[in-house]
Amino acid sequence: MNTTNNNKEKAIKATYVSLIANTGLALLKGITGFFGNSYALIADAIESTTDIFASFLVLIGFKYSTKPPDENHPYGHGKLEPLITFIVVGFLIISASIIAFESIKHIYTPHKIPEPYTLIILGFVIVSKEIFYRFVSKKSDETNSTSLKADAWHHRSDAITSLMAFLGISIALYMGKGYEAADDWAALFASGIIIFNAYLIFRPALGEIMDEHFYDDLVLEIREIAKSVEGIIDTEKCFVRKAGMDLYVDLHIRVDGKITVTEGHEIAHKLKDKLKETYPEIADVLVHVEPTKA
């Protein structure tokens, strides 16, 4: 199995984990929040519900973005992945806006203090969501996937809103009458954190769409490897861009101007093979050969 297919399988499995986790926890939080008089928990359930749709979109994105190049898409379909990330970020912003709106409404609406058992459920959710965040985040690093990283941050955002709800309900229970809205204030604060996290996810995805340069260390390593190949005198331009889970390299090398075209071609292929062997995430290397006068 090649690297792209292997990464695709890892990413899809991680996304299925997200779907199952989000569905189960959304139901748990929604039911507990309704019967436990906690809007913070209900808001948390809303956030988890949007996570379900976001994970589903990520899953669709993986199935399409990892398709091999074809006649109409000679560079593959990888650019779909950051586009899916934008949609996932949109879900985060929508859920944060709903939570903020409903929190403000509940702050000014008299209601009962949440039930103590809601803290037990929230404690379970916080631990579970942090575990899922670490699992999916690790897979996103392994697969070099921006949309999977966004999905991981959905879990972290959920853990944050649950933590805020835990603190708000604890205050309401400890302080008693007059502090019924503490968990609503907690949900409002959590919505701001979700918006901030949405930006952190959006920024690298935008950079990927714009082919922004993020790979200084990799470029230095590529140059060193190039100079270790027999026949290469030095390197000039070196650009790295990301498409989906793959990297594409454009590299200019300098060789002796007296060698034949065939020899220059062989040197370029040796370099390309060595780079792809060293970095499995590199899908292709375009090598431009520059002659150097003696």
Secondary structure by P-SEA (a helix, b strand, c coil): ccaaaaaaaaaaaaaaaaaaaaaaaaaaaaaaaaaaccaaaaaaaaaaaaaaaaaaaaaaaaacccccccccccccccaaaaaaaaaaaaaaaaaaaaaaaaaaaaaaccccccccaaaaaaaaaaaaaaaaaaaaaaaaaaaccaaaaaaaaaaaaaaaaaaaaaaaaaaaaaacccccaaaaaaaaaaaaaaaaaaaaaaaaaaaaaacccccaaaaaaaaaaaaaccccccccbbbbbbcccbbbbbbbbbccccccaaaaaaaaaaaaaaaaaacccccbbbbbbbbbcc
